[in-house]
């Protein structure tokens, strides 16, 4: 994850989803994200949390982060979080593996349709 960075993932019991947590080496920035889609790649969630930690530190500064109260967000942080959530809503835009996997699944569907049509044509020709 990088020097001094820690990330953890925990499955949620009683519901679908996972809870991901990420902290810097001083635990000044502790980011947590709950993801309902269990298929959402862990590496993309951790990248989201890294981006959030970096942007929080850059926009708020260490002093403001030191003084932050639990459960409170500044208006700029709310906007930053909303923007990141929109940006990461489609994991394929953030992760090439997901993008390639989607394309492979689409191609498989086309190939299956083609094989089905060939078999139907073969049955028709034999009749």
N, C-alpha and C positions, 0 to 999 in steps of 0.2 A: 504493500500500500504506500510505501514511501517512508522516509525517515521519521520515526516518532509517531506515525499514524497507525491507528488501530480501527479495525472494522469487525463487527460481529453480526451474525444473523441468527434469529430464533424463530422457529415455527410457532404460530399462535394456536393454542389449544381451544377447542370449542368453536372455531371459526376457520374459514379458509384465509390464508394469507401468511405473511411473514413480517417480522419486525426487524428492521436493520438499524444499527447504531454505529456511529463513527465519531472518533474523538482525536484531537491533536495531542501532541506529546505532553502539554501542560493541562489538558482537559479544559482549556479555556473555551474552546468550541466543541460542544457535544451536540451532534445532529442525530435525530432519530426519524425514520420514515416507516410508516406502515404501508405495506403493499398488499392489496387484496388478490391480485393476479399471481398465483403461485408459479406461473410460466414466465413471469417477468424476470429477466436474467439478473442474478445477484451482482454481477460485475457492473451492470448499468446502474443499479441502485447505488452501489458504492461510489461510482463516478458522479452521480447526482449529489450525493452527500459531500464528496470532496469539493465539487464545484460550489455548493452552498457554503461550506466552511470557508473556502477561499474568498468568495464574494462577500460574505459577512465580515470577514477580517478586513478586506480591502475597503468596503463601504462604511463600516462602523468604526474600525480602528480598535486596537487592543484595549485602550482605556475605557471606551464605551462598552466593550464586551465584558470587561472586568466588573463594571457597575450594573450590568443588565440583571433584571430580576427574572426569576423563573416564571414562565407563562406570559411574559409581556413581549410584544414586538413593536418596534418603531414602524412608522408608515413606510419608510424606504425598504425595510426588511420584508414587510408584507408584500409589497410590489415585487421585490426580488424573488420571493418564494413562489408567488403566483406565476411569474415569468418562467422560472425553472420548472415548475410543474407542467406548464404548457409545453415547454421545450422537450421534456422527457416523457410526455404522455404516449408517444409512439417510440418504443425501444429501438425499432429498426432505423430510426433517424440518428440514433446515438451509437449503435452497435452494428458493424458490418456483418457479423455472424448472423444476427437476427434477420437482417435484410436478405442475405443470401439464402437462408433457410426458407423464408417466405417465397422467394423466387423458385426454389427447388420444389416446394409444395405445389405452387401454381403449375409448374411444368409437369409434375406427376399427374395432376388432374387432367391436363390436356392430353398427356400420353395415354392415360386410362380411357378417356373418351375416344381417342383414336383407335385403340385396340378393340374397344367395344363395337365401334362402327365397322371395323374390319371383320370381326367375328359375325356381326349381323349380316354383312354383305356376303360372306362366305356361306352362311346358312341359306340365304336367299338364292344364291347361285346353285346350290346343291338341290334345291327343291324343284 
